[in-house]
């Protein structure tokens, strides 16, 4: 493709209204001789993005972005220079000469093809729209009215009606010089199998035009409305040379100004939901064309707002689609919250039953999508099998891996580790290098599902002191905690005593459990909280406590004797005589202590 002459570029810049172009993406307000708004290239709350109409330039004093209208479109659309200039030239009726005859012919074919496509779609849209408001469309009008969609809303979305019959649109296009083969490439008709010819794709359906942000009709969706129609509920245009489903958002053309002003969009599942919500005054509703949100759609949406609420249908398919939206939104730094409905509800039925205010209240209270997603993934794994926890760990890890903000990443990694009883450091390593540490993670999950093994006396002390926290102070005053072999148990009992002393002499077991970081020990404490009836009868708790203390002393003595003997084995009698004698004396003291315990027990 040849170089675009400088005089053509200059003509494009002269004829293009920079304010009108930028307003397709940014809500601008008058600020003296200039226009001002929130910058689409970085997050900001105070407008610092300025457009100078007389100079034909824009400048953001927040992030430094600036330039002319060509540079603006290149940055916001991701187009290269020739693409941008040709787009603006086409919109302003400026011819661009090509370097060679072949290039000129190819460019002309492209322009004519696009022009013809828009012409065909415009003809089809007007045909459908005229039919809706004709006598043939009375049944469709009644259906829309019953669904709460008034005429003003229907006309705003250019809704239409495809009449019954096999060739109504085909014949209408033919009368306007559009052949069947061309209409087929536009996705409006389908070739007949049994003989030559075509038939209409949309028949006896309510029609939804799909328009780009400039208002050009690119495709259509059709919905059944008659009770006796046994065809599919929705039929949509196929993708074409000029229409890719994953690159458009239904309703964005109609909603973009409201979305810009509010700084928030409501993403729903279907075209009909969008229109029904707009009819109820929810004018920020859009839909991702029947798919999970794509990266292209999220990128487009990020030009208009940095916050969305996802409100898909309440069934399991809606739930799955909600989860699939997160990576695209996260990648483009869009803050996402979520509204969920009852299984048989969708946004349309909810608003018609409860009103707009009820939906707006749900949107205001909507939890962050990541919090909801983590809860959705990890909750079923609580108390589940090891395999179920490993599956949840994999899903949660994949989700957190999409988070690019380091502070948010740290927060969610910690949250997943807490939910799934994985050490935070190991969880973070797993998110970053899942294959390298998968075996360690599996073992950690296995270990977390096994209680920490304590001796009978230590477990008994734990259980009885949780049952009788008034004895904690005496236990610690006597320094019995120094007899324990488990550092976790010693630390926990000291924290229990502090909690008991500072909370009106009460123990709140759930709060204390929440503070235990070591998963295996948490399991042990959970077990001790429910084991008292198995260990002793209530009026014998004091005797059980005393038996456990004696058991602690005996276990301490046995461990200490083993330790002293190891030291004796490592101490030379000749060269370390003093140390050796000291160890012998200690050993004798501990042995006498143990013998006294045994004597009392007998």
N, C-alpha and C positions, 0 to 999 in steps of 0.2 A: 504494500500500500504506500502511495507516494507521500512526500512531505506536504503538510498543509501550508499553503502560502501565508506569509505574515499578514498580508492585507485582509485575508479571510478571517484570521484569528482576531485582528483588530475590529473587524465588522461584527464578529460574534460578541466581543466584549461590549461594543457600543450598543448593540440591540438588546442584550440580555439585561433584564431588570434583576439586580442582585438581591434586592429586598424580597421580591416575589419568589425567587428561587430558594433563598435561605428559609423563608417562611414555610416552605414545604417540610422543613425539618426542625425548626426552632420557633417558639412563640416569641415574637418581638413586640416591644412596646416603645412608643415614642419617647426619646430622651433628647430634647432640644431639636437640633437639626438632624440627629442620628437616630438609630434604632438600637435597642438593647435587649438582651435575653440571657438565659442560662447556656453556657457553652456546651455544645454537643460532643466535644472532644475530651472533656474531663469532668469529674464529679464536682459540683459546686452548689452552694445554697444561695449565695448572693450573686446576682448577674454581673458578669464582667466581660461578656461577649458583645462587641459593638459592630454594627454595620453602618457604613458611611455611604448613603445612596448617591450623593453627588460625585464622590471619588470612586465609587464602584469597588470598594474594598471592605474587608472585615478584619477585625483584630480582637483577640482575647487577651486581656491583661492579666488573666490568671495563669494560663498555661503557655502563652506566647504564640499560639496559632494565629495565622493571618495570611492574607493574600487576596487575590481577586476571585471572581465567581468560578473560574475554571479550577483554581486550586482548591476551593471549597468542595466542589463536587468530586474531585479526585480523592480528597481525604475522606470524605464521608461515605462515598460509594465504593471506593477502592478501584476506581477505573484508572486506566492510563491516560496520558495526555490526548492522543488522537481520539480515543473513545469519547472522552468528555467533550472535546471541541465538536465532534460530529453530532453528539447528542444535542448540544445547544444550537448548533447550526440547523439541525432538522426542526427543532422546536420554533426557530425563528425564521424559517423559510429561506435559509442561506445555502446556496449551492457551493460545494467544495470540489474544485477541479482535481482530477486524478493525474498522476504522473504518466501512466500508460493507458492505452485504450482498454486493455484487459482489466486493469484495476478500476478504471472508470465504469466499465460495464458491470463488474462485480458489485461495486458500491451502489450503482444505480439499481441493480436487481435487489440488493438488500433493502434499500430504502423503499423501493416499490412494493416489495414483499411485505414489509412491516406496515406500510401505509394501507395496503390492501387488507391485511389481517385486521387492523383496527377498524377499517371500513366495514368489513364483513361482520365483526363482532358488534359494532354499533348498530348495523341494520338488524341483526338478530335481537339485540337488547330492546330496541324500539318496537320490534314486532311482538316480543313477549309482553312488554309493558303495555302496549296498546290493547292486547288481548285481555290482560287482567282487568282493565277498566272498561271493557266492552260487555255486551250482554252475555257473551260466551263465558266470561270470567266471573259471573255472579256467584257460582258455587265456591270458587277459590276465594273471592272477596269475603264471603260468609265465613269460611274456614279461618281466614286471617283474623277476622273480627272476633270469632270465638276464642282464638288464641291470644287476644289482647293486643293485636297489631293494628293500629289505626292507619288511615290512608296517608297521613303526612309521613309516618315512619316508613311505610311501604314505598312511597315515592322517593324518600331520601336514599333508600337502598336500591332504587330502580328495580324493584321486584316486578316479576311478570308471571304470565301463565302460558304454558305450552298447551294448545288445544288438542282435543282428541283427533286422531287421524294419523296417517303415516307420512304425509308429505306436505303438511301446511307450511313449515319453515322452508323446506326444500323448494317449494313452488314460489314462495315469497322472494327467496334469494334469486331464483332463476329469472323472475320478473325484473330484478335489478341487475341482471347481467352476471350473476355469480353461478358458475357451473358446479355441478354436484361434486366433481373431483376436488375442486378448490375448497368447497364447503367441508368435505371430508378431512382435508389437511388441517382445517380449523377446528376439527373435533365436533362439528355440529350435526353431521349425518353419518350413517353407517352403510357400507356397501351391502347389497342383497346377495345372499348366497346362491339362491336358486336361479337367478337371472340377472341381467344387467340392470344397473340403476342403484338408487340409494333410498334410504328412509330416515326419517327424523330420529335423532338420538333421544330427544326429550318429547314426551307425549303425555298429555293430561297430567301435568305436574306444575306445582308452583316453582318458579324459577328465581334463583339468586345469582345475579351477575357478580363475578369476581373482578375487582378493579385494582389497578396499581395505585401508587401514591399520587400519581398525576391525574387519576380519574379515567384512564383508558381501560376499557373492558377487555380482559384477557381470557376469561373462561366463564363457565356457568355451572351451577349446581341445581339439581331438580329434586323436589320432594313430593312423594305421594300425599294426597289429602283425602281421597275418597276411600270409604270403608271397604268397598268391594274390589279395590285394586290389590292384586296378589303379587305384584312385582316387588323388586327391592325398594326399601324405604327411600334411599338416596341414590341418585345417579349423578356422576360428576364428569366434566369434560376431561378427556385424556390430556396428557402433557403434549405440548406442541413446540415448534421452533421458538415461539415467543412466549410460552407459558411453562414455567416449572413450578409445580405445586409447593415444594419445600422452600421456595424463595418469596412466597407471598403470605400475607396475613389477612384473613377475611375481616373486613370491617375497618381496617386501618385508615383507608382513605376517608371514611365517614367519621372516624373517631379521633384522628390525629390531633386536631386542635384542642379537644377536651382533654386528651391524654397529656398534651404539653402543658396545659393550664393547671391540671391537677397534679402532674408529676407522677402519675400512677396509671397502670392499665390493669384490666381484669381479663384474664385469659380463660376462655370457656371452650368447650369441646366442639360445638357444632354451629353452623351458619345460622340456624333457626334460633339457637340460644342468643346469639349476638343481637339479632333483630328484635326478638321478644324483650330482651333486657333494655335495649334502646327505647323501645315503646314505653317501658316503665320508668324511664328517666335515668337509667344506668348507661350513660353515654360514653363510657370508657371501655366497653366490652369489645373484644376481638377474639378470633379463633384461628388455630394453626392448620386450617384446611384438612381436618380429619386425621392428622398425624400427631405424633409427639413433636414438641417444638424442636426445630432444626437450628443449627448454628447460624445459617443465613437469616432465618426469621428473627432470632434473638439479636443479631447484629443490627438488623433493620429497626427493631423495636428500641434498641438502646439509643437511637438518635432522638427519640421522643421522650423517654423517661428512664429512670434508674430504679424504679420500684414496680413490682407486679404482684398481683394476687392471682393464684391459679385456683380455679373453681371448676374442676371437671365433674362429670357425672359420678353419683355415689356408688356405682357398681364396681366390681373388681377390675374391669377393663379400664375404668376411669382412674382407679387407684394406680394401676400399673403405668398408665400414660403419664400420670403426675410425676412418678419417680423418674421417668425417662426425660422429663423436661429439665431436671436440675443441672446436668452437665453444661447444656447450652447456655442457660441463664448465668451460671457461675463463670463460664469462660468470658462472657461479655460484661461481667461485673454488675449484673442486675440483681438487686435484692429481692428475693422471692419469699412470699408468704403463701399459706395454703388454707383454703376453705373446703371442708368435706361435708357432704350431705348424707342423708339416709340412703340406704342401698337402692331404693326405688325412685329417688329424687334426682333432679338435675337443676341447674340454676333457674331455668324457665319456670318449672313447676313450683320451685321454692318461692320465687318472687310472686307468682300469681296467688299462691296460698297465704304468704306471710307479708308481702309488701316489700317495697324497695328499702325502707328503713331497716327492716330485719336483715336484709342482705348486707347493707352498708355497716351495720353493727358487727356482723360476722367478719367482714373485711377488716374492720378496725381492730378486732381482737384476734385476727388470724395469727397462728404461730408461724415462726420462720420455717420454711420448707425443709431446711436441713435438720432442725430439731425433730420435726414430724417424721422425716425419713429415717433418721437414726432410731427413733422410737418404734417405727413400723418394722424395721429390720431386726432390732434386738429384743423387743418385748416377747415375741413367740419363743425365743431361745432361752429365756429365763426358766430355769428348772427343767430344761429339755435335755436331750441326749448330747453327748460330746460332738457327734456328727452335725447335729442341728446348730450347735454353737459355732462350729468351724465354718459352716455354711454362712451363718450370719456375719461372722468375722470377715469372710471373703467379700460379701456384699457391702458391708460397712466400709471396709478398706478401700474398695473401688470408688465408693462415694466420696470419702474424705480425700482421696487422691486427686479429685477434680478441683479441690479448693486451692486457689492460688495465693490468697491473702495469708501471710505467715501467722498472724495473730489468730485468725479464724481457724486455720489449720491446726494450730496447737490446741485450741479450745476443743475442737471436735475430736481430735485424736485422744485427748484426755477423757472426754465423755464416753467414747466407744470403749476405751480400756476399762472404765469404771463399770459400764453396763455388762461387759462380757468377762469381767474378772481376769483381765490381762494386765501385767505390769505396764505402766505407762511408757517406760523406755523401750520395752519390747514391742509394744503396739506401734510406736512411732517408727521403729526400725522396720516392722512388717509393712506398714503403709508405703514406705520408701523402697523397700527391697523385698517384696512378697515371696519371691522364689527362694531367695538366699536363707531366709529364716523360717520357712514354713514348718520344718521339723521342730524347731524350738517352740514355735507358737502352738503346734499340736500338743507337745508335751506340757506346755504351760496350761492349756485348757484342761488336759487330763488331771494335772496336779491341782488345779483350782477347784475341781469337782470332788476332790478328796479332802476330808477334814484333816487338820494338823493333828498328828498322833501325840497324845499326852498320856502320862502314866495315870493309873487309877486315882491316886491321891490328888494329883494336880487337876485332873478333870473334875473330881468331886469337889475340890475347893472352889473351882470356877463356878460350878453349878450352885453350890450352897450360898456363896457370897452374892451371886446375882439374885438369888431368892431372898437372902437376908442381908441387904447392903448395909444395914446398921452395924454389922460386924466388921466391915472393911477397915474402919479406923483402928480398931484393936489389932487386927491382922497385920497392918502396916506398922503400927507402933511397936509391936513385938519383933518387927523386922523379919517376919516369916516369908516375905516376898523374896528375901535373899536366899531362901532355901529352894526356890523354883529353878528347874532346869531350862524352862522356856522364857527367853527374853520377851517374846511377844505377850505371854501371859502376865509377866511381871509389869510390863508397861501398861497393859490394858487395865489391870486391877488398880494401879495408881490413878489412871485417868477416870475410872469408875468412882473412886473415892472423891476425887476433885469434883466430878459432876454431881455426885450425891450431896456434897457439902454446899455447892453453889446453886442448887436447884431445889431448895426447900426439902431436903432429905428425901428426894425421889430419884428413881432411876428410869430413864426413858430408853428402853432397849433398842427401838428402831434408830434413834439418833446415835447411840453408841455404835451400833452395827455400821452405820453409814461412815463413821470415822475410821473404820478398820481398813487399811489399804491392802493387807496381805489376804488374798482370797481364801486360802486354805484355813487360816486362823478364823476368818469370818464364819466359815462353815462350822468350825468347832464351837464357836460361841453360840451360833444358832442352835446347834444340837444341845448344848448345855442348858439353854433357856427352856427347853421343853422336856428335859430329862429328870427333873427333880423327883417326880412321883415314882420313877423307876429306881431311884437311888435310896430314898428314905421316906418314911411316913412323916407327916408334918410335925407331930409332937416330938419326934426324935431327931429334929434337925441339929440341935446343939450337940448331941452325942456323935452324930455323923461328922459334924465339923471337927470335933476334937480328935476323932479317929483319923480324919484326913490330915490334920496337922501332924499327928504322930507319924503318919505315913510319909509326909513330906520330909520330916526329920530323918527317918530311916533311909529314905532314898538319897537324901543329901549325904548322909554318913557313908553309904555304900559308894556313891560316886566319888566322894572325897578320898576314901581309902584307895580306890583304883588310881586316882590321880597321884596320890602320894607315892604309891608303889612304883608308878612310872618314873617319877622323879628320882626315887631311890635307885632304880635300875640305871639311870643316866648319871648318877653321882658317884665319883670315885672315893672309896672309903679312906684311902691314904692321903691323897692330895687335897681332898675337900672334906676333911674330917668334921669341921664345925658345921658345915651345911648338912652333912649326913646325920649328925647327932640331932640337929634341929628337926629334921624330917622324921627321925625315929620318935622323938618326943611328941610331935604332932600326931603321928600315926597312933600312938598309944592313947592319946587324949580322945581321939575320934572313936577308937575301938571301945574305950570305957563308956563313952556317950551312947554308942550303939547298944552295948550290953545293958545299959540302964533302961533303954527303950524296950528291949526284948524282955527284960525282967518285968516291967510294968504290964506289958501285953499278956504275959503268962499269969 
